[in-house]
């Protein structure tokens, strides 16, 4: 009974812990990007992660995926979820887009994922989930609306242009498609070795991008090193393993709904770390987003569901 209770508590806490960890990725990027270009920053981060994961694999004696086709699918997920998503997020922030606005755009993922899941995976989205998705979107918009400056030239945000916007939406597309691709083709992958292959695929992509488009210069200082270490251990190891675990055990649309909480949490962290004020509109938006996530992620009462069968 005690074992069951501990397991049940862990299942309840996993989404909360994931949101807290994932939200700090935008903060870590903001701290580290002044000292390294986006692709170079990520390549160094992933190279360190690969070493740590390999040591963990040897320690645990984890099995490797069987078959070259599964290796290919896992690598594709890595390119999408880690290479395209993080590469585009870091590029957007590097081009001047505030971390909170970047979080807002990629926080639209549940809308994209839910629609694609219905077409691609055959998942049925309940009416309550659709309501939750809409409330989450409204909540995110309210939270970030105080950072908008529609009076700027061209009607854009202050400090960045269309290149940053395009990068952020590329990140949104990468994480959405990657999540569904993982659910469709990689449900039987071993967790730790599969994550290693994902980072390997992303590292190759980012290494080539850094060679082609960047100077690859890094200013090694305490701020950059601390940001790098947190992104390695807090994000690339802990948060990604939590994400892959949740994808394997739940519907893709519900897992994606957790991302609705990331922008509000990021806004709170930015307020604590950088003194960014949260007004009444933002506070209302946080409350609306929390309600939306509760509706979208909550277990439907209907038993007439079509869930993909995990391998």
Backbone torsions as a table, in degrees:
resi	resn	phi	psi	omega
1	UNK	NA	-41.5	178.6
2	UNK	-64.7	-41.6	178.3
3	UNK	-62.3	-42.7	179.3
4	UNK	-63.1	-42.6	-179.0
5	UNK	-63.7	-42.0	179.0
6	UNK	-64.1	-41.7	178.5
7	UNK	-64.7	-42.0	179.8
8	UNK	-64.1	-40.6	178.5
9	UNK	-64.0	-40.5	178.8
10	UNK	-62.4	-41.3	178.3
11	UNK	-62.1	-36.6	179.6
12	UNK	-71.3	-36.4	-175.3
13	UNK	-83.5	-20.6	-177.1
14	UNK	-55.3	-49.0	179.0
15	UNK	-61.8	-38.3	-179.8
16	UNK	-64.1	-47.2	179.5
17	UNK	-63.1	-40.3	179.5
18	UNK	-61.4	-46.5	-179.4
19	UNK	-60.7	-43.3	179.5
20	UNK	-61.8	-44.9	-179.7
21	UNK	-68.2	-46.6	-175.3
22	UNK	-62.9	-37.1	-178.0
23	UNK	-64.5	-29.3	-178.5
24	UNK	-73.2	-11.9	178.1
25	UNK	-62.2	-39.0	178.5
26	UNK	-68.2	-36.3	178.6
27	UNK	-68.5	-43.4	178.7
28	UNK	-61.9	-38.6	177.9
29	UNK	-63.5	-42.2	-179.9
30	UNK	-63.3	-36.9	178.7
31	UNK	-70.1	-40.3	-171.1
32	UNK	-90.4	-26.6	-172.3
33	UNK	-65.8	-25.7	175.5
34	UNK	-62.7	-14.6	-173.3
35	UNK	-113.7	-1.8	177.6
36	UNK	-159.4	148.3	177.4
37	UNK	-72.8	154.6	-170.7
38	UNK	-54.9	-52.5	-176.0
39	UNK	-68.1	-38.1	177.6
40	UNK	-65.1	-44.9	177.6
41	UNK	-55.2	-49.7	-177.3
42	UNK	-69.0	-36.2	179.2
43	UNK	-63.0	-44.9	177.8
44	UNK	-62.4	-43.3	178.5
45	UNK	-59.0	-48.0	-176.6
46	UNK	-70.1	-33.8	177.5
47	UNK	-61.8	-41.7	177.3
48	UNK	-65.7	-40.5	-179.8
49	UNK	-63.2	-40.3	179.7
50	UNK	-61.0	-40.5	177.9
51	UNK	-63.2	-45.8	-179.2
52	UNK	-65.0	-42.4	179.6
53	UNK	-65.8	-38.4	178.9
54	UNK	-63.5	-42.3	177.1
55	UNK	-62.6	-39.1	178.3
56	UNK	-65.9	-38.7	178.1
57	UNK	-63.1	-44.0	178.2
58	UNK	-64.8	-38.3	-179.3
59	UNK	-67.1	-42.5	-176.4
60	UNK	-87.2	-13.8	-176.8
61	UNK	65.9	35.7	-177.5
62	UNK	-66.5	143.6	177.9
63	UNK	-80.5	153.3	177.3
64	UNK	-93.5	154.0	178.2
65	UNK	-58.9	145.4	179.9
66	UNK	-97.2	129.8	176.7
67	UNK	96.8	135.3	-178.5
68	UNK	-67.0	-29.3	-179.5
69	UNK	-65.1	-42.0	178.6
70	UNK	-65.7	-39.4	175.6
71	UNK	-57.7	-43.3	179.7
72	UNK	-62.0	-48.3	-179.7
73	UNK	-60.2	-42.0	-179.8
74	UNK	-64.3	-40.9	178.9
75	UNK	-64.2	-38.3	177.6
76	UNK	-61.3	-43.6	177.0
77	UNK	-59.2	-42.1	179.2
78	UNK	-61.3	-42.7	178.3
79	UNK	-61.7	-40.7	-177.7
80	UNK	-75.2	-51.1	-171.7
81	UNK	-76.9	-36.5	-177.6
82	UNK	-103.6	-45.7	-177.0
83	UNK	-72.1	-60.8	-177.0
84	UNK	-67.5	-50.2	-175.9
85	UNK	-61.1	-59.2	-176.2
86	UNK	-69.7	-37.0	177.4
87	UNK	-59.5	-41.8	-179.7
88	UNK	-73.3	-38.4	177.1
89	UNK	-61.6	-48.5	-179.4
90	UNK	-64.5	-35.9	178.1
91	UNK	-64.9	-44.0	179.9
92	UNK	-60.3	-46.3	179.3
93	UNK	-66.7	-38.5	177.5
94	UNK	-64.2	-27.0	178.4
95	UNK	-86.5	5.8	173.8
96	UNK	108.2	-4.3	179.6
97	UNK	-72.2	128.7	178.1
98	UNK	-58.7	148.8	-179.2
99	UNK	-58.2	-38.4	-179.1
100	UNK	-65.9	-40.0	178.4
101	UNK	-68.1	-40.4	176.4
102	UNK	-60.3	-44.0	177.7
103	UNK	-61.5	-36.9	178.1
104	UNK	-61.1	-47.3	-176.6
105	UNK	-66.0	-49.1	-179.8
106	UNK	-71.5	-17.5	174.9
107	UNK	-69.7	-8.8	174.0
108	UNK	-75.7	-1.1	-176.8
109	UNK	-49.7	-42.5	-178.4
110	UNK	-57.3	-34.7	177.4
111	UNK	-62.8	-45.7	-179.4
112	UNK	-68.2	-47.2	-176.0
113	UNK	-65.4	-42.1	-178.9
114	UNK	-62.8	-43.2	178.8
115	UNK	-66.2	-43.5	179.2
116	UNK	-68.8	-34.2	179.7
117	UNK	-63.4	-35.7	179.3
118	UNK	-66.5	-38.5	-178.4
119	UNK	-81.3	-39.5	-169.6
120	UNK	-92.2	-43.9	-174.6
121	UNK	-101.8	-8.2	-179.5
122	UNK	74.6	19.5	179.5
123	UNK	-77.7	138.1	176.4
124	UNK	-91.7	122.9	179.6
125	UNK	-94.4	117.9	-178.2
126	UNK	-71.3	158.1	179.2
127	UNK	-60.2	-37.9	179.0
128	UNK	-63.7	-35.4	178.3
129	UNK	-68.5	-41.0	177.2
130	UNK	-61.1	-41.7	177.6
131	UNK	-62.1	-42.1	178.1
132	UNK	-62.5	-40.7	178.6
133	UNK	-61.5	-43.7	179.8
134	UNK	-66.4	-41.7	177.9
135	UNK	-64.2	-38.8	177.8
136	UNK	-61.7	-41.9	178.6
137	UNK	-63.1	-44.3	177.8
138	UNK	-61.5	-43.0	-179.5
139	UNK	-61.3	-44.9	178.8
140	UNK	-61.9	-42.3	-179.1
141	UNK	-61.8	-41.5	179.1
142	UNK	-65.1	-42.4	-178.2
143	UNK	-60.5	-42.7	-173.8
144	UNK	-93.5	-5.1	-175.0
145	UNK	-63.5	-29.0	-179.2
146	UNK	-69.7	-14.0	179.5
147	UNK	-94.8	-4.7	-178.3
148	UNK	-77.8	151.7	175.0
149	UNK	-140.2	80.2	-176.0
150	UNK	-71.6	-9.1	178.7
151	UNK	-85.4	-2.3	179.8
152	UNK	-72.5	161.3	-179.1
153	UNK	-53.7	129.4	179.8
154	UNK	78.8	3.5	178.7
155	UNK	71.1	24.7	-178.2
156	UNK	-98.5	179.9	175.2
157	UNK	-75.3	159.7	179.1
158	UNK	-71.5	126.1	171.1
159	UNK	97.4	-2.8	178.2
160	UNK	-153.5	164.7	-175.8
161	UNK	-124.1	-155.4	-173.7
162	UNK	-67.0	-29.4	179.7
163	UNK	-62.2	-41.6	177.9
164	UNK	-66.8	-40.5	178.9
165	UNK	-63.2	-44.3	179.2
166	UNK	-62.7	-39.4	178.3
167	UNK	-63.0	-44.0	-179.0
168	UNK	-63.0	-41.4	179.4
169	UNK	-72.5	-27.4	172.8
170	UNK	-65.5	-38.6	176.0
171	UNK	-63.2	-41.7	177.8
172	UNK	-59.2	-44.9	-179.9
173	UNK	-67.4	-40.4	-178.8
174	UNK	-62.4	-47.7	-178.0
175	UNK	-69.7	-33.4	-179.7
176	UNK	-69.0	-50.9	179.8
177	UNK	-66.7	-39.0	-179.8
178	UNK	-63.2	-39.8	178.3
179	UNK	-62.2	-44.4	-180.0
180	UNK	-71.4	-37.1	177.6
181	UNK	-62.7	-39.5	176.5
182	UNK	-60.9	-44.8	-178.4
183	UNK	-67.3	-35.0	-175.6
184	UNK	-79.0	-41.0	-169.0
185	UNK	-115.9	-12.7	-171.3
186	UNK	-126.1	24.3	-176.1
187	UNK	-66.8	-22.3	-178.8
188	UNK	-96.9	11.0	-175.2
189	UNK	-77.4	143.2	171.1
190	UNK	-63.0	139.2	-169.6
191	UNK	-65.1	-53.9	-172.5
192	UNK	-74.1	-48.4	179.6
193	UNK	-67.1	-33.5	176.3
194	UNK	-64.3	-41.6	177.0
195	UNK	-63.3	-37.5	177.1
196	UNK	-59.2	-46.0	-179.4
197	UNK	-65.1	-37.5	177.7
198	UNK	-60.9	-47.2	-180.0
199	UNK	-67.5	-31.2	177.3
200	UNK	-64.0	-46.0	177.8
201	UNK	-61.7	-43.5	179.8
202	UNK	-66.4	-37.7	-179.5
203	UNK	-63.4	-42.4	178.3
204	UNK	-61.3	-43.2	179.7
205	UNK	-63.8	-47.6	-177.4
206	UNK	-69.7	-33.7	176.9
207	UNK	-62.3	-44.4	177.4
208	UNK	-63.4	-43.2	179.8
209	UNK	-62.1	-40.9	178.9
210	UNK	-64.8	-39.8	178.6
211	UNK	-64.4	-37.0	-174.9
212	UNK	-83.1	-35.1	-167.4
213	UNK	-119.9	-6.1	-173.8
214	UNK	-129.6	165.0	177.9
215	UNK	-83.3	-19.6	178.7
216	UNK	66.4	26.3	176.7
217	UNK	-90.0	140.4	-179.8
218	UNK	-129.8	133.7	173.5
219	UNK	-95.7	100.1	-177.4
220	UNK	-78.6	113.2	176.7
221	UNK	-146.2	168.9	-175.6
222	UNK	-56.7	-38.8	-178.8
223	UNK	-63.7	-46.8	-179.5
224	UNK	-65.1	-43.1	-178.4
225	UNK	-62.8	-44.1	179.4
226	UNK	-64.6	-41.8	177.7
227	UNK	-62.4	-42.4	179.3
228	UNK	-62.6	-45.4	-179.0
229	UNK	-63.7	-40.6	179.0
230	UNK	-66.6	-42.3	-179.8
231	UNK	-65.6	-31.6	178.5
232	UNK	-69.8	-54.8	-172.3
233	UNK	-84.6	-41.4	-177.4
234	UNK	-77.8	-38.0	-175.7
235	UNK	-99.6	-60.4	-171.5
236	UNK	-68.4	-27.0	179.0
237	UNK	-98.1	-66.5	-172.5
238	UNK	-67.0	-53.8	-174.4
239	UNK	-66.2	-41.6	-178.1
240	UNK	-67.2	-39.3	177.1
241	UNK	-64.0	-38.0	176.1
242	UNK	-64.5	-42.8	-179.8
243	UNK	-61.7	-48.0	-178.8
244	UNK	-64.2	-35.4	177.6
245	UNK	-64.1	-43.4	-179.4
246	UNK	-68.4	-37.6	178.6
247	UNK	-63.0	-39.4	-177.6
248	UNK	-68.6	-29.6	-174.1
249	UNK	-104.5	-5.0	-177.6
250	UNK	-137.5	170.2	177.7
251	UNK	-66.2	143.3	-176.7
252	UNK	-61.3	-37.9	-177.9
253	UNK	-66.0	-34.5	180.0
254	UNK	-75.1	-40.8	176.7
255	UNK	-59.9	-43.0	-179.6
256	UNK	-63.9	-29.0	-179.3
257	UNK	-63.2	-23.6	177.9
258	UNK	-61.7	-26.8	-177.6
259	UNK	-67.6	-14.2	175.8
260	UNK	-63.0	-28.4	-178.9
261	UNK	-81.1	-16.1	-174.3
262	UNK	-64.3	-48.4	179.6
263	UNK	-59.5	-45.1	176.7
264	UNK	-60.8	-41.8	179.6
265	UNK	-66.3	-39.5	176.5
266	UNK	-61.0	-40.2	178.7
267	UNK	-62.6	-39.9	178.3
268	UNK	-65.1	-44.1	179.1
269	UNK	-63.0	-40.2	178.8
270	UNK	-65.6	-34.6	176.9
271	UNK	-65.3	-41.8	-179.1
272	UNK	-69.9	-43.9	-172.8
273	UNK	-85.7	-34.9	-173.2
274	UNK	-118.3	2.5	177.6
275	UNK	74.1	19.3	177.8
276	UNK	-73.1	122.8	-173.3
277	UNK	-76.7	139.5	173.2
278	UNK	-102.3	114.1	178.8
279	UNK	-84.2	-177.9	-177.7
280	UNK	-63.9	-36.3	179.4
281	UNK	-63.7	-42.1	179.1
282	UNK	-65.2	-40.3	178.9
283	UNK	-63.9	-39.6	175.9
284	UNK	-64.3	-40.5	179.7
285	UNK	-62.0	-39.7	177.7
286	UNK	-60.2	-44.8	-179.9
287	UNK	-62.5	-43.1	179.9
288	UNK	-64.1	-41.4	-179.6
289	UNK	-64.4	-40.6	179.6
290	UNK	-62.7	-42.9	177.5
291	UNK	-63.3	-41.6	179.8
292	UNK	-61.8	-43.1	179.3
293	UNK	-64.8	-40.9	179.4
294	UNK	-60.3	-38.7	179.0
295	UNK	-72.9	-42.2	-175.4
296	UNK	-73.0	-34.3	-175.9
297	UNK	-89.6	-22.4	-175.7
298	UNK	-60.1	148.9	-178.8
299	UNK	-70.2	120.1	177.3
300	UNK	-66.2	149.2	179.0
301	UNK	-75.9	-25.2	-178.7
302	UNK	-66.9	141.0	178.9
303	UNK	-100.6	-2.6	-179.0
304	UNK	-86.2	76.0	-177.9
305	UNK	-121.4	153.6	175.7
306	UNK	-117.3	101.0	-179.0
307	UNK	-103.6	139.0	174.1
308	UNK	-61.7	146.8	179.3
309	UNK	-90.9	119.8	179.7
310	UNK	-74.6	142.4	178.8
311	UNK	-83.5	NA	NA
